Amino acid sequence: MDILTLAKSLSKQEFKEALDYIKTINDTGLMVEFVDQVRDMELEGRDTMSCIYSAYYDLLIDSDTGKYKKELERLIPNSRGIVTY
């Protein structure tokens, strides 16, 4: 995942969202897993922003509660487990 490619391929709003997601992913130490998932989904033909959304939620969000996974909450500044969309 290249930041310049992201900037060129996404709208300004999407780019801002992607950077926010990437910052949170970085805070949790899951950057390698995130990039791998995004790359795999892109190879399947999905658009970049869809891949970023999906990888973010797969890695950080508990599908049962819709909140950050308990084991990651303490790593995400000011999260209190709340996910904003």
Residue pairs with C-beta under 8 A, 6 or more apart in sequence:
1 35
1 38
1 39
6 15
6 18
6 48
7 15
9 48
10 18
10 48
10 49
14 49
17 49
17 52
18 49
18 52
21 52
21 53
21 56
22 31
22 34
22 52
24 56
24 60
24 76
25 31
25 34
25 56
25 59
25 60
27 75
27 76
27 77
28 59
28 60
28 72
28 75
28 76
29 75
30 59
30 60
33 59
34 55
34 56
34 59
37 51
37 54
37 55
37 58
37 59
38 48
38 51
38 52
38 55
41 50
41 51
41 54
41 55
42 48
42 51
46 54
60 68
60 69
60 72
60 76
61 67
61 68
61 69
61 83
62 68
62 69
62 70
66 83
67 81
67 82
67 83
68 76
68 79
68 81
68 82
68 83
70 81
73 79
73 80
73 81
